[in-house]
Amino acid sequence: MARLFDNTRAYVLGDPELEIIGNREKLAQWRHRGTGPAFYRLGRKIIYQGTDLNAWAEANRVEPTGVRN
């Protein structure tokens, strides 16, 4: 499993590292739909744990099939 994010770090909206998976609007859409990475809501603050971001990224990994037309 590749680590795209630091497992020991908490990420908040506005952190440039989050741009790897989506901009603020995309992350908000995913939170609303319940489809994005796990997060904490503390008041109005949204916090993502590095371990949750890495787990979500791994779950969305696509393995190429190697089939050519």
Beta strands, then each sheet from edge to edge (+ up, - down):
strand 1: 10-12
strand 2: 40-42
strand 3: 45-49
sheet 1: 1+ 3- 2+
end
